[in-house]
Every structure is written in structure tokens, then in C-alpha cells.
Amino acid sequence: MEIKVPSVGESVFEALVGKWLKKNGEAVRNDEPVCEIETDKITMEINAEADGVLTVLVAEGTTVKIGTVIGIITEGAVAAGAPAPEQPVAPKEAPPLLPAARKIAQERGISPESVQGTGRGGRVTVDDLLKGEGKAAEEAAPSPPSQQPPLAPATSPAPEPKEQAAERDRITRTPMTPIRKRIAERLLAVRQQTAMLTTFNEADLGRVMELRKKYKEHFQKKHGISLGFMSFFVKACVEALKEFPAVNASIDGDDIVRHHYYHIGIAIGAEKGLVVPVLRDADRLSFAEIETAIAGFVEKITTNRLELSDLQGGTFSISNGGVYGSLLSTPILNPPQSGVLGMHAVQERPVVRDGQIVARPMMYLALSYDHRIIDGREAVGFLKKVKEYVEEPEELFLEG
């Protein structure tokens, strides 16, 4: 049977063969992961659909079209007794050249493949090219008569300064992955195509932390999941979105699309980039269901089982930079959404309560919004409402 790159969405036309999880000629079992592919949206695994022996046809790191046959499973074959198929060979690449060496190679018609590079990482230097050219000339030219004086060496371009060559040898170039290229394109598009502004506030998380401490053990025993900060903020955002619907809207051409549902995207950092899976109808989910769904997304991302449908349809997003230690940052919009909330690290800070300076667990909050459809008054009001809900979370918690 053939192993083909599956279709994962209408807008996805190619994929990168990221990693073969089984070796060429190795036995595989039905439904066992054999390959990891990466598109501009997700990374996913391809499973075997039969027992047999794997023949790899496309090398790792190769970008292919959707539907391309990248391997074959020979059903009924036995790996130990079957002849080992030839390993796929990626197209031979020219050795890496320093800029000055590349210019000399072009001017003199020297093939870099014929020169052994002595620079860092096998790079071909100017000296390597000149030595290779001299050696080739010596082998091809007849010996001059003994009475003839030796010819003066040909004038060659000045070699690259040692400092510059050493500096270039200390860098590594790797092509962007499809996901990283897509992230770069979207970030650039946000800057160019939206009127993004950010407003800031801060919240006292003392009462949230008290509730978590009080109900932590009971919540874990009852639901099998720990109670985190994110469920409080999801609930607070949903309630605030109900009061400020423009923050839950989006622009489509010349139209403003108002959503009467609350699909909340949760930004999760993955090894290959940030992904934002969506909690659908978050207003209908309990605290336990929110925490369970987020844990499920994390597990899917870790095991490369996240589906394109998990990333689609969000109306508002939340990004928690605090898990990485960020104290304050400006979150960037996730188009076509018009708002994103940035959470940050909880830090004990001196604040005034009832005329007294006390230490409280404070978190800076940031709301980035598209000013084309959200006025400053609405943005500030929304963020203030989120602050109020997390500072007095008992109502949210009891309802959830």
C-alpha cells in the first residue's frame, strides 16, 4: 500500500516530510505512526494502514505536494528476511561557500563540488578554491623546459579578511519551516492590515489564588484535572465579551461580522511555533471542561495529533506569556479576530489597600485590539471588566 501525504485543509497545498519514525526496510504494524509531516498550519503523524515492511521514497526535509506518495508498505513481507531497500538519497547539494569564494568560483568556472572545504562545517574558502585550481592546472599542464624560467603566479582577488571569514564561519543558515514561514507572514500581515493598539491594566489575583487553594484538592479528586488560572480568565473574558460585543467581532471586507457565540483561542507554545487551538462555545463550558480541553490540546500538540479543525473559528484569543516569565508584553492579534488578551507573570508588588501599603499578587494585563472597529472606550471598558471579574471571582466560580 502507498503512503500519501493527506489533505488537511482546502488552503494547504504542500507539506514538509519532517521525520521518519520508522527506518527504511523496518517492519511496521497497522495504525502505528511511521512519519511526521509539517504544513504551514500543523504538524501531524501519518499512521500505517497495514502490517508490512516500510520502503521510504522521500527523504526527510523534502517539501512535496499534497497527495504525493512518500513511502510504500509491502504487506506480508518480513523485515528480517527481506532485502534492505536502498535508502532515499536527497539531491546532492553544493558545499557551502563563503561569499568571496562564491565570486571566485563563478569568475573562474570552478566547480565547488570538486573542492574539499577546510572551513568550519566543511565550508569552501578562497584558499581552498585557489589550491584546487592550482592542483588541477598542475595535473593538466605539461612540465615546462628546465631552461625556461617559472611563470609568475596569476594575480588573484584578495582573500576575505580573516576576521570576516571567522565571523561567517560562526553562523548557521537553515530554511524556515512551513509553520515558521506562515507565522512570519501572519505577523507581518497584522502590522500592515490592522490598526492595532494595546491598552494595559493590572489585576490583584489574591482571591483567585485563595479559591484555587481552597478547592484545589476537591477539584482534582472530582474532575481529575488541576484548577489553573486560565479557566478563570476564559470565564472572565466571556462575560466581558457579552458586555462589549465589538471585541468579539471581526472585519470581512467592508462588513463588520458580529459573533453571537464565544469561541476562545488559547495560545500554546509548541516546539515548532505558537499554535492557538479553540475552545468552542466557551460560555457553555464549566471550569473543569475548560481545564480538561486545554490539557487535551497540549497532549495533542505534544503527540502531533492536533487537527486543522482545532485551530479554526476563534472569535477572541488569550495568550499567557506569564508561563515563560514575561512581566509585561504586547500580544499581537490573531486575524481575523479583533482582540487578544495578554496574561503575564504573577508578582508580589506593593499596592495601597485601605490607605495601607501591602504586598499583593499582581498581574499585568494587556489587551491588543483592532482600532478600526473597537473604540478606545470599549477596549478600556472590556479590560477593566476582565480585571473586576478576576478580582472578585466567586460569582464566576459558583456559576462554573
N, C-alpha and C positions, 0 to 999 in steps of 0.2 A: 504494500500500500504506500501511497505517496504522502509525504508530509508537506503541506502547503501553508503559506502564510495566510491566516484567516482574515476576513474582513471584520474590522472592529468599528466601523462607522462610515457614514457617507462622505465625510470630508477627509478621510485618511486614505492615502493612495500608495504609500510605501512604508517599509519598516526596516529596522536595522537588526541583523542577526547578532544579538548581543553575546550569547553564551550557549554553548552546547553542554547540557547537563549530563549527557551520556557520550562516551567516546565512539569514534568510528569503529565499526565491527563489534561493538558490545551488544550483548543481549538486553532487550527491553521487554517490559510487561505491559499489558493493556492498561491504559489510564495512568501510566507512570510519566511524570514530566521528563521531556527529552531535550527541550530547547527553550531559551528565553529570548523573546523578541521585544524590541522597543520602537514605539511610534512616537509621533510628536505630542501625544497626549498621555499614554500609559505604557507601562512595562508589563508584559504578561508571559505566561508559560504556555507552551504547546505540549499537550499530552499525547502519548502513543495511543492508537486506536486498535492495536492488535499486539499479540506476542510475536516476537521475532528478533531479527538482528538488524541493527541500525547501519545504514550507509549514509554518511554525511556528504552532501553535494555542494553546499555553500559554506565557505569559511566564516568564522566569527569576524565581526567588524564590517561585513558587507551589507550594503543597502540594496534592497530588492523591492520589486513591485508586489502589491497585494495579489495573492493567488500564485506566486512563484513556488515551484517545487524546490524545497531546500534539503530534502532528505528522503530516503526510502526505507521502509521496514519490510524485510523479507520474511514473510510468515513461515513458520515451521523450521526455519534454519536454526542451527545450533552454533553459538558463538565460538565455542572451544574447537569445533571441528571444521568450521567454515574458514575459507581463506580470508585473510585480512584484506579488506578493500584498501585501495590507495587513499591516502589522506588527501583531502582537498587542498589545493595549493592556491593561495591568494596570488593575484597578479604581482609579478616581481616589480618592486619599486626601485627607482634610482636612489643611491645612497644620499643621505642629507649633505647639502653643500652650504658652506659659508657664502655670503653674497659676493665677496671678491672672487672666490673660487668659481662660482657660477658664471661670472662675467668672462673669466679667462677661458673656461671650458667652451662657452659659446663662441668666443672670438677665434679660438684655435681649433675648434672642431674636435675636441677631446671627449670621448665617451666616459662619463663618470663611473659607469659600471665596471670599466676595466682598471680602475684605480683603487688601491687599498687605502681607505681612510685611516689616519692615525690620530684624528682629533677625538674629543670626548664624545662618547656614544657612536663612534665609527664615522664621524663627520669627515668629509674630504676637505682638506685645507689647500691653500695656494701652493705650499711646498709639495704636497702630495701630487698635485697636478703637474707641476714643473718637473718633479722627479720622474713621474710616469711618462711624461712626454720625452724627456731626455733618454730614458731607458728604451722607449720604443724607437727613437731615432738611432740609437747606437746599434740596436738589433737589425734595423733595416739598412743602414748606410754601410758602404764598403770601407775598409780601412784605408786611411789616406797614406800616400807615399811618405817614406821616412824623411825625405829631404824637404817636404812641404811643411811650413810652419802651421801649428794648430790654428784653427779659425777662432776668432774672438766669439765668445758666447753672445747669443742674441739678447738684445735688451728686452727685459720682461717687466710687466707692471709691478710697481712696488707692492710687496706683500702687505696684507692687512696688519695694522699695528697690533702688537702682542696684547696690549690691554683690551682692545676692542674684540679681538678674537677670543680671548679668555672669557670676556663677559658674555659673548654669544654662545660659548660652549656651556654656559651655566643656565641656559633656558631650555625648556622643552615645549614643543608645539604639538598639540593634539586637536583633532577636529571636534567641533561641538557635536554632542549627541542630538538626535531629533528632539528630545524633550527640552534640552537646554536651548536649542535654537528657537523653539516655539515660545519658551518663557521670555527670551530676549525680544522676540517680535511683539509679544503682547505687552510687555513693559514699555517698549518704545511707542506702541500704538496708544497706550493710555496717556502718555505725556503729550502726544501730538493731537489726539482726537477728543480729549475731555478737558473741562475746565476744573481740574482737581484742586480742592483746597482741603485744609485739615484744621480741625478745632480740637482743643485739649481740655481735660478736666482731671480730677483725681477723686478716688473713692476710698473710704475707710472700710476695709474688709474685716473688721473686728467681729461683727455679728455673723458674717458668713463663716468665719473660722470657728466661732463658738458653736454654730449649728452643725458644722461638719464634725467637730469633736464630740458633740453630744450624741449624734445619730450615726456616727461612723461604724461602730460595731454592729448595731442593729441593721443598718442599711446593707452592710456586707453580707451578713447572715441571710437576710431576706432575699436579696437580689443577686448575690454572687458577684458583685462588682463594687468598687470603692466609689465614694461620693467625691467628685472633684469640683474645681472652680467652674469648669466650662458649662456645666448644666445650669448653674445659677445665671451665667451671662447669656446663655441661649434664651432662657425664660425671660430675663430682663429685656433683652433685645426684642423679642416677640411682642411683649406688652408695649414697649416704646414704639415699635413699628405700627401698631394699631392706632396710636395717637398721632403719629407723624407718617402717614402713608406715602408721602413723596419720597422718603428714604428707601421705601420698598419698591419703588417704580424704576423704570428704565426708558431709554430713548430708542425708538425704532424709526429711522428716517426722520420725518417731520412730526411723528406721533409720540406722545407720552403714553407708555403702557403701564397701567396701574394693576398690580397683582393683588388679588384678594385671597392670597394664601401665603404661607411663610416657609419657604424652602431655604434653610440657613446653611451656607457653606462653612465648613470648618477647615481652616488651613493646617495641613500636617506636613512637616518636613520629612522628606524621603531622601534616600541616598543619592538619587539622581536629580533631585529638584523638589520644589514645593508643589503639592497637589491639594485640591480643595474639594473633597467629597461632600455631598449634600445631604443634610437631614431634611427629609421631605415632610411637609405638614408638621413642623416642629411645635406648633401651637397645640397639637393633639397628643404630643408625647409627654410621658412622665419623666421625672428626673432619672429614674432607673433606665428607662428606654433610651434616653439621650446618652447616658454614660455607656450603655451596652452597645449602642450603634456606633459611637466614636471608637470604642475598643475594637469593634468589628472592622472598621475602616483601617485602623492601624495594623491589624493582623492581615488584612487583605494586601495592604501596601507591602508589608514585610515579606509576604509569600508570593508577591507578583500576581495576585488574583483580582486586583481592582479592575472593574469593568467601566467602559466608557459611560454607561448609563449612570454610574455612581457620581460622575462629575458634572452632569448636565442639569440645567433647570434652576440653579440657585437664584434667589432674589436679593440676598444680602449675605455678607461674609463676616467671619470673626477670625482674627489671627492673634495667636498668643505668643508674642516674642519673649514673654517673661520666662518661658521654659528654657530659653537659652541664656538668660541673664540680662536681657535688654531692659533698661530702666525707662527709656523713652525713645520712640521712633515714629516715623510717619508711614502708616500702612498704605499700600498702593491699591487702587481699585481693581476689581476682577470683572472686566466688561463681559456682558452688557449691564452688570449691576451698577448702581449709582452710589452705594455706600459700603464701607468696610470699617469694622471696629477693631482697633488695636489694643490688646491687653498687654500688660508689662509686669515686671517682677514686683512682688510684694516686698516692701522695705519699711522697717521701723523708722518713722520720722517724727520730729516734734511738731505737734499741732496744738491749737488752742481749743479747749473744751471748757465751757462754763467759766471763762476767764483764767483758766489754769493751763500751763504748758504741760502736755502729756505726750508720751510716746505711743503712737498708734500704727498698726499695719496698713500702710497706704499703697495704693496702686495708681499710677498714671494711666489715664485712658485717652485714646486718640480716635477721632472719627474723621476719616477722609471721605469726601463726598463730591459729587459732580455738581458744580455750581450752576450748570445750565438749567437744572430742574429743581434743585434744592437750594432754598434761600438760606442765608446765614442764620436767621432767626430759627428756622426749622432745624438746622443742623445742631445749633447750640441747645435748643429745647430737647431734641432727641437725646443728646449725650447727657444732659442734666437728668432726664428721666431715667436713663440707664443707671446713673450714679445713685439716684434715690432708691431704686429697686434693690440694688445690691447692698446698699447701706441699711435697708430695712427689709430683709429677705423673707421674713416669716410668712407673709401672705403668699408669696410665690411658692415657698416650700410646702405650705399646707395644701395649696391647690394642686401642686405637682405630685 
